[in-house]
Amino acid sequence: MPYDGVPVIQIEAGREGQWGLRNRNAIPLGGLITLRNATLEDHTWRMGGGAVKLGDAIGTLTIQAAIDFWVNATTQRTLVALSDGSLRKDNGSGASWASLASGLTTSGQVSHWTLGGQESAGRARKAFHCDRVNAVRVLSGDGASMTTLANPPADWSGANQPGFSLVARGALWAGGNANAPHRLYRSLVADHEDFLTFPYNLEIAGPGERLVAGLPYKGGILLWKYPEGVYFVDLADPSDQAWRYYQVGQAGCRGPCNAALVEDDVIWIDPNGGWHAISATQATGSVRASDLSMRKLGSWFRDTVNRDEFATAQLVYYANKQEVPFACAGQGQTAKNRRVVLDVGRPEQGARWHYWDRDRNECLFLRKVAGVQRLAMGDAVGQLWMLDDATRSADGAGYSFEWFLKDTDFSEVVPEWSGRKKNLRFLQLEYDPRGTSTHQVSVYADGVLRQTIAFTLDPRGAVLPVTLPFVLGMETLVATPRRRLRGHGTRIALQGLSSAPNQDVSIARVLIGLEAAE
């Protein structure tokens, strides 16, 4: 046999995601320098899901924020804030858009939606919209228009309006108004529009210019300031006179949607581009903060995105795939043409990363479809999209799925190969057969493209020889034939690419045959 005795390096795909470190020697074998328009959900490098239009475009307007609003158990609406200063709702299918409010000030506003209301039996569920400069708007049930908040705090007047809101301990809380930037306000539990009957507010002293975001967490509230300061308000005591707050992190955030609840933790992105996590500590009942991104991404994230646009950038938790996508603008851009994703589905591996550049995801939100919270987005021309679609196409068009392994001399597995030239002998892919597709792999030696091989990935069943035992009829991974490689080099890198529509490529392992050169 032509390859008898050739050492085979096995690289497990899906174990690692993208790394951003400039020193490639610090990246483990199997680490990628690019993983684009992909998913790690199956612990493979798999082409990410497609995008399908939902309903009709509203008009040539940017959808700045959206929320899935269930009026009751059977009536679904999508509420959106648009760049022309209007708030609208659909018929539940992304069509027949009705105006709820118009003429809102657009300069300096950052839209934020919150679900509340239905404080007692028979009352309507409500949706609240705040944006820092316009009076808080309220939609009650399936109403035809949004009204201003019935009884706001006296501080909320003119352009001094809250920039975020949340529901905790049964009440609506809000803050971030310019004339009292460190103050948090609470409504009645019995009426989320009433901040006056029993007024309560809490001044959050400490670093930072103003409050910009908040989330309910572990019986309290987490609050972020810009540019620094994270605080936990402990609401455990029955008496509001005993409520206290304390600082739990140094790095703040820029906008109301820069933080998200992720299972038992909270993840947020600071103004400098660092990703952080807060988790509860069972021993003390307090919370602790930690950095997520520096170890694997280094400076890559902050060097490739526009941090000036973080105020309107949006982070969500897509539990269906255990992913945390962040819709943001690329370096030098103002349009949100990037989606950087943290995969938390393999905790033993730590943070795993990949990114998208296919979509103009001006806003991200979750929309319930057949009982499942699905990832959705709004774009810059008034169109809603359902993401993560099984078709692997974007409205019928193809898009590029790419993985790029870091260059290495393979001394991690064969120490005596350190700094030595290797003869390239063969390349083989092991894949999860999802359908017939073509996958192109480019081979680089010492930074020079040496060869490009097109692999056909067929959805065939088990083909002998396979390792026993196996059960006929069960799904099993499939290996391509070994393809000959030519040339030699000290450091080898591989790049995989597929871009045709409706091709579901899922790479499980890469096998490369090498021999030490004389």
DAUR-V192015 format. One record per residue. N is the residue number from 1. RES is the residue in three letters. PSI is psi in whole degrees, -180 to 180 (NA if undefined). D_LAST is the distance of its C-alpha to the last C-alpha in Angstrom with 2 decimals. Layout:
# DAUR-V192015
N,RES,PSI,D_LAST
N,RES,PSI,D_LAST
This chain:
# DAUR-V192015
1,MET,142,21.88
2,PRO,-23,18.98
3,TYR,13,17.78
4,ASP,132,18.48
5,GLY,-3,16.29
6,VAL,124,14.66
7,PRO,136,15.27
8,VAL,123,18.14
9,ILE,124,19.16
10,GLN,123,22.95
11,ILE,114,24.82
12,GLU,119,28.56
13,ALA,149,30.50
14,GLY,-14,33.83
15,ARG,-43,33.16
16,GLU,152,32.57
17,GLY,-147,34.27
18,GLN,138,33.76
19,TRP,152,32.72
20,GLY,13,33.64
21,LEU,136,31.75
22,ARG,-33,30.08
23,ASN,100,27.54
24,ARG,-24,25.27
25,ASN,-20,23.89
26,ALA,-5,27.47
27,ILE,132,27.51
28,PRO,160,26.65
29,LEU,131,24.28
30,GLY,-10,26.44
31,GLY,146,28.38
32,LEU,147,29.30
33,ILE,-12,29.94
34,THR,132,32.35
35,LEU,104,34.51
36,ARG,135,37.27
37,ASN,53,40.33
38,ALA,177,39.23
39,THR,150,40.48
40,LEU,14,39.04
41,GLU,-34,42.13
42,ASP,13,40.48
43,HIS,34,37.48
44,THR,171,35.46
45,TRP,103,34.58
46,ARG,142,37.59
47,MET,131,39.33
48,GLY,162,42.37
49,GLY,158,45.91
50,GLY,-174,47.88
51,ALA,133,50.97
52,VAL,133,54.42
53,LYS,142,57.48
54,LEU,111,60.39
55,GLY,-147,63.79
56,ASP,151,64.81
57,ALA,142,63.86
58,ILE,-34,66.47
59,GLY,-178,66.15
60,THR,69,63.89
61,LEU,147,63.77
62,THR,130,61.08
63,ILE,107,61.37
64,GLN,-31,61.00
65,ALA,150,61.54
66,ALA,157,62.43
67,ILE,145,63.51
68,ASP,114,64.24
69,PHE,114,67.93
70,TRP,107,69.66
71,VAL,-41,73.40
72,ASN,-169,74.00
73,ALA,-16,72.27
74,THR,-9,72.56
75,THR,113,72.56
76,GLN,139,69.28
77,ARG,150,69.00
78,THR,124,66.25
79,LEU,134,67.42
80,VAL,151,65.77
81,ALA,131,66.18
82,LEU,161,65.76
83,SER,-13,65.12
84,ASP,8,68.67
85,GLY,25,70.22
86,SER,155,71.19
87,LEU,133,70.68
88,ARG,165,70.72
89,LYS,154,70.41
90,ASP,-173,69.52
91,ASN,11,71.13
92,GLY,-9,68.41
93,SER,19,66.26
94,GLY,24,65.16
95,ALA,176,68.13
96,SER,55,71.76
97,TRP,126,71.02
98,ALA,139,74.12
99,SER,131,74.68
100,LEU,-30,75.37
101,ALA,152,75.61
102,SER,169,75.18
103,GLY,16,75.58
104,LEU,148,73.48
105,THR,132,72.21
106,THR,-19,68.58
107,SER,122,67.83
108,GLY,0,66.05
109,GLN,146,66.23
110,VAL,106,63.45
111,SER,142,64.47
112,HIS,126,64.35
113,TRP,146,65.82
114,THR,139,67.09
115,LEU,133,68.75
116,GLY,-150,71.89
117,GLY,-163,75.52
118,GLN,48,77.04
119,GLU,-22,78.30
120,SER,169,80.77
121,ALA,134,81.81
122,GLY,-11,82.99
123,ARG,154,81.46
124,ALA,147,79.03
125,ARG,151,75.37
126,LYS,153,74.47
127,ALA,137,71.58
128,PHE,139,71.44
129,HIS,125,69.85
130,CYS,157,69.44
131,ASP,15,67.65
132,ARG,-31,68.81
133,VAL,-22,71.34
134,ASN,150,73.39
135,ALA,143,75.76
136,VAL,130,74.29
137,ARG,148,74.92
138,VAL,130,75.71
139,LEU,122,75.63
140,SER,116,77.92
141,GLY,-137,77.16
142,ASP,41,76.94
143,GLY,161,79.06
144,ALA,-11,79.38
145,SER,162,78.70
146,MET,136,77.29
147,THR,165,79.72
148,THR,158,79.25
149,LEU,134,79.15
150,ALA,-48,82.70
151,ASN,75,82.94
152,PRO,163,80.08
153,PRO,153,80.11
154,ALA,-26,82.18
155,ASP,-25,79.08
156,TRP,92,77.64
157,SER,152,79.48
158,GLY,-129,78.72
159,ALA,4,75.04
160,ASN,87,74.58
161,GLN,153,73.07
162,PRO,152,70.54
163,GLY,-8,66.92
164,PHE,160,66.04
165,SER,164,67.84
166,LEU,165,67.23
167,VAL,125,69.22
168,ALA,142,69.37
169,ARG,37,72.06
170,GLY,-4,73.82
171,ALA,162,74.44
172,LEU,132,72.93
173,TRP,149,71.38
174,ALA,161,70.42
175,GLY,-175,69.71
176,GLY,9,68.12
177,ASN,144,71.23
178,ALA,-31,71.20
179,ASN,-10,74.48
180,ALA,68,73.40
181,PRO,-12,69.60
182,HIS,10,69.14
183,ARG,137,71.74
184,LEU,134,71.29
185,TYR,149,74.25
186,ARG,139,75.35
187,SER,178,77.61
188,LEU,148,80.00
189,VAL,-36,78.56
190,ALA,-12,81.42
191,ASP,107,80.82
192,HIS,-6,77.49
193,GLU,-2,79.37
194,ASP,106,81.62
195,PHE,8,80.41
196,LEU,-33,83.97
197,THR,-49,86.07
198,PHE,76,84.26
199,PRO,138,81.91
200,TYR,133,78.96
201,ASN,159,76.21
202,LEU,123,73.73
203,GLU,121,72.49
204,ILE,90,68.79
205,ALA,155,68.65
206,GLY,-174,65.40
207,PRO,159,62.46
208,GLY,155,61.97
209,GLU,-36,64.10
210,ARG,158,65.18
211,LEU,136,64.66
212,VAL,-15,62.55
213,ALA,156,61.65
214,GLY,150,62.73
215,LEU,144,62.03
216,PRO,141,63.91
217,TYR,121,61.96
218,LYS,49,62.90
219,GLY,14,66.60
220,GLY,-158,66.32
221,ILE,132,65.00
222,LEU,134,61.80
223,LEU,140,62.38
224,TRP,142,60.03
225,LYS,160,60.97
226,TYR,134,59.44
227,PRO,-4,57.42
228,GLU,155,57.27
229,GLY,119,58.86
230,VAL,134,58.82
231,TYR,145,61.96
232,PHE,122,63.15
233,VAL,116,66.85
234,ASP,114,68.00
235,LEU,20,70.72
236,ALA,-33,71.11
237,ASP,139,74.58
238,PRO,-26,77.50
239,SER,127,79.05
240,ASP,-17,77.61
241,GLN,-18,79.00
242,ALA,-2,76.44
243,TRP,135,73.40
244,ARG,162,70.87
245,TYR,157,67.56
246,TYR,154,64.66
247,GLN,132,61.43
248,VAL,-4,58.31
249,GLY,157,55.64
250,GLN,-42,55.10
251,ALA,122,53.30
252,GLY,-156,55.86
253,CYS,177,55.48
254,ARG,-34,56.67
255,GLY,169,58.47
256,PRO,-18,60.33
257,CYS,26,57.55
258,ASN,7,54.65
259,ALA,151,55.06
260,ALA,144,55.09
261,LEU,129,55.93
262,VAL,100,52.89
263,GLU,-115,53.94
264,ASP,2,54.98
265,ASP,177,53.55
266,VAL,133,54.06
267,ILE,138,51.30
268,TRP,165,51.93
269,ILE,127,50.23
270,ASP,169,51.28
271,PRO,-20,52.06
272,ASN,-6,48.78
273,GLY,10,46.72
274,GLY,140,46.04
275,TRP,135,46.46
276,HIS,159,48.51
277,ALA,144,49.99
278,ILE,133,53.24
279,SER,152,53.87
280,ALA,142,56.90
281,THR,116,56.72
282,GLN,-31,58.74
283,ALA,-38,59.44
284,THR,-13,61.33
285,GLY,4,62.31
286,SER,-165,60.86
287,VAL,157,57.83
288,ARG,152,54.57
289,ALA,150,52.22
290,SER,157,48.42
291,ASP,140,45.76
292,LEU,-31,43.55
293,SER,-25,41.36
294,MET,-40,39.91
295,ARG,-43,37.22
296,LYS,-32,35.47
297,LEU,-23,36.82
298,GLY,-127,37.01
299,SER,4,38.66
300,TRP,-47,37.63
301,PHE,-50,41.05
302,ARG,-21,43.19
303,ASP,-13,41.06
304,THR,-4,41.38
305,VAL,161,45.05
306,ASN,102,48.36
307,ARG,-19,49.89
308,ASP,-19,53.16
309,GLU,12,53.85
310,PHE,-23,53.48
311,ALA,-35,57.27
312,THR,0,57.39
313,ALA,156,53.98
314,GLN,130,54.28
315,LEU,133,52.56
316,VAL,164,53.42
317,TYR,117,52.37
318,TYR,89,51.60
319,ALA,-29,52.17
320,ASN,-29,51.62
321,LYS,6,47.86
322,GLN,50,47.76
323,GLU,149,46.66
324,VAL,91,48.01
325,PRO,146,47.81
326,PHE,112,48.83
327,ALA,120,50.16
328,CYS,175,49.69
329,ALA,143,49.18
330,GLY,167,45.85
331,GLN,128,45.26
332,GLY,5,47.85
333,GLN,158,49.72
334,THR,-21,53.07
335,ALA,142,52.73
336,LYS,85,51.24
337,ASN,17,48.25
338,ARG,149,45.92
339,ARG,103,46.01
340,VAL,131,43.77
341,VAL,130,43.69
342,LEU,120,43.29
343,ASP,123,42.66
344,VAL,18,44.29
345,GLY,-4,43.87
346,ARG,74,41.19
347,PRO,-27,42.56
348,GLU,-20,40.04
349,GLN,-7,37.39
350,GLY,-160,39.68
351,ALA,134,40.17
352,ARG,138,38.22
353,TRP,151,38.59
354,HIS,174,38.53
355,TYR,161,40.61
356,TRP,143,42.58
357,ASP,17,43.30
358,ARG,-36,45.18
359,ASP,151,48.68
360,ARG,76,51.37
361,ASN,80,52.35
362,GLU,-28,55.23
363,CYS,148,56.44
364,LEU,144,55.13
365,PHE,171,57.37
366,LEU,136,57.67
367,ARG,128,59.95
368,LYS,125,61.15
369,VAL,119,60.63
370,ALA,41,61.79
371,GLY,1,61.88
372,VAL,133,58.34
373,GLN,109,57.64
374,ARG,151,55.37
375,LEU,134,53.61
376,ALA,165,55.46
377,MET,162,55.55
378,GLY,144,57.82
379,ASP,-163,56.63
380,ALA,0,57.99
381,VAL,30,60.22
382,GLY,22,62.24
383,GLN,133,60.27
384,LEU,147,59.43
385,TRP,142,56.29
386,MET,128,55.24
387,LEU,177,51.57
388,ASP,43,49.11
389,ASP,148,50.46
390,ALA,-15,49.01
391,THR,-23,48.86
392,ARG,44,45.67
393,SER,160,47.32
394,ALA,98,49.32
395,ASP,40,52.69
396,GLY,-14,50.99
397,ALA,153,48.22
398,GLY,166,44.51
399,TYR,161,42.50
400,SER,126,38.83
401,PHE,126,37.13
402,GLU,136,33.80
403,TRP,144,31.19
404,PHE,107,28.21
405,LEU,144,25.65
406,LYS,150,24.50
407,ASP,140,21.05
408,THR,154,18.80
409,ASP,5,15.35
410,PHE,22,16.71
411,SER,-12,16.76
412,GLU,-32,20.32
413,VAL,-27,19.33
414,VAL,90,15.93
415,PRO,-33,16.34
416,GLU,-8,12.98
417,TRP,-2,11.58
418,SER,119,13.90
419,GLY,7,12.84
420,ARG,153,9.12
421,LYS,146,7.97
422,LYS,142,8.54
423,ASN,131,9.04
424,LEU,124,12.85
425,ARG,-52,14.44
426,PHE,164,18.13
427,LEU,140,20.97
428,GLN,143,24.25
429,LEU,141,27.42
430,GLU,133,30.05
431,TYR,160,33.43
432,ASP,112,37.11
433,PRO,105,38.86
434,ARG,-9,41.59
435,GLY,164,42.11
436,THR,129,40.43
437,SER,166,38.30
438,THR,133,35.35
439,HIS,126,32.60
440,GLN,130,30.11
441,VAL,125,26.70
442,SER,138,24.75
443,VAL,125,21.04
444,TYR,135,20.00
445,ALA,120,16.61
446,ASP,40,17.13
447,GLY,1,20.80
448,VAL,132,20.60
449,LEU,119,22.02
450,ARG,-32,19.59
451,GLN,148,21.70
452,THR,128,25.05
453,ILE,132,26.00
454,ALA,117,29.64
455,PHE,135,30.28
456,THR,121,33.73
457,LEU,108,35.04
458,ASP,147,37.86
459,PRO,43,40.50
460,ARG,164,40.19
461,GLY,-164,40.82
462,ALA,131,38.72
463,VAL,126,36.66
464,LEU,147,35.47
465,PRO,144,33.30
466,VAL,162,34.14
467,THR,125,34.25
468,LEU,153,37.65
469,PRO,154,40.25
470,PHE,158,41.15
471,VAL,122,44.54
472,LEU,139,45.09
473,GLY,-16,46.53
474,MET,154,45.02
475,GLU,142,42.74
476,THR,155,39.08
477,LEU,150,35.82
478,VAL,142,34.19
479,ALA,140,30.54
480,THR,162,29.48
481,PRO,152,27.48
482,ARG,133,23.71
483,ARG,135,22.81
484,ARG,138,19.66
485,LEU,156,17.42
486,ARG,155,15.53
487,GLY,-171,13.06
488,HIS,167,10.74
489,GLY,165,11.75
490,THR,-48,12.12
491,ARG,128,15.70
492,ILE,140,17.09
493,ALA,149,20.85
494,LEU,141,23.12
495,GLN,125,26.68
496,GLY,144,29.29
497,LEU,133,32.53
498,SER,141,35.72
499,SER,-1,38.92
500,ALA,149,41.25
501,PRO,151,44.54
502,ASN,31,45.24
503,GLN,117,41.63
504,ASP,93,41.10
505,VAL,132,37.36
506,SER,102,36.39
507,ILE,126,32.72
508,ALA,-33,32.30
509,ARG,147,28.56
510,VAL,129,25.27
511,LEU,125,22.45
512,ILE,128,18.94
513,GLY,126,16.17
514,LEU,152,12.61
515,GLU,144,9.34
516,ALA,131,6.61
517,ALA,153,3.79
518,GLU,NA,0.00
